[in-house]
Amino acid sequence: MHPNELYRKQVQPALQLKCKDFELMGYNVNEEGIWSYFVDYKWRKQTNVLRLYQVVNEILMLKISDYMNFASLDVIKRSGPKRKGMQLNKEDLKDLI
C-alpha cells in the first residue's frame, strides 16, 4: 500500500473534477485510472507522505498527455508476457511481406 493511499477518499472530488475536465476534452477517463497513474507511476518511488493539499494540487495539475502516456505504457506492459511466447515462423513472415 502506498503511503498516499490515506487520501484516496478525501481527494474523490478532485478526481471527479479531473475526470470531467478530461471528458470535456473528449477523453473517457475514470477516477481509478487517474489514481493508478499517481500510485503506480508518479509516486512509485516516493516513500514520504505528501500533504493533502499537495495530492489535490497534483491531481488538478495532471495533463492529459501525461495520463495518456501512462495508459499506453500500462497496456503494453500488461500485454507483454503474452507477446513473449509468440514466435513467428517462416510462413507468418511470408504472409507479412
N, C-alpha and C positions, 0 to 999 in steps of 0.2 A: 504494500500500500504506500503510495506516495504521500509525503508529508502535507502537501497542499490539498489532499482529498478531504481534509477537515472542512473546507469551504464549499464543497460541492452543492449543498442545498442552499447555502446563503447567496451564492452567485447565480442561482437559477434565473432571476430576472435579467441579468446581464447576458446570459447565454441565449435566452429567448429573444432579447433585443437584437443580438448579433445575428441570429437565425433570420429574423425578419429583415434585417439590413441586407443580408445576402440574397434573400428571396426577392427583394425589390430590384436587385441587380440581375435577377433571372437564374439564380443558383438554388438548387434544392439541397440544403444542408440541415442536419438535425443537431440538437444540443449535445447528444452523446458523441457525435463526430468531432465537434469543436472541443469538447472536454478531453477527448482522447488525444487530440492534437497537442494540447498542452502537457498532459500527463506522460504520453508516450514519446513525445518529440521535444518540445520546447523545454520542459522541466526535467527531462530524463536524467540528466547528470547532476541536477541540483539537489543538495541534501538539506539545505536550510528551508525553513518555512517562511513563505512570503507573508506579508501583512495583507489583510483583506482588501484594502484599497489598491494594493499592487496587483492582486489577482484580477480584480474588476477592471483595472486600467489595461492590463494585458489582453483581456478578453475584448474589450471595446476597441482596442487599437489593432486587433488582428486584421490583416489584409486578406482578401480572397485569394490572391496569388500564393501567399504563404500556405494557406489551408489547402488549396488545390494541389500544390507540390507535394505536401504531406500525404494527401489522399491518394495521389497517383503512385507514390512510392510504397504506400501501405498495400495497395492492390498488388503491386509487383512482388513485394515480399511474401504476401500470403499465397500467391500462385507459384512462387519459386520452387518449392520441393516437387511439385507436380511436373514441372518442366525439366528438372534434372534427370528424371527417369526416362524421358523421351529420347529416343535415338532415331535419327534419320538414316534410312538405308538408301541404296543407290536408286531404287525405284522412286522413292519420295523425292530425291534430288532431281531426277529427270522430270518429274511432274512439275516441280517448281520452275524449271527452265523452260 
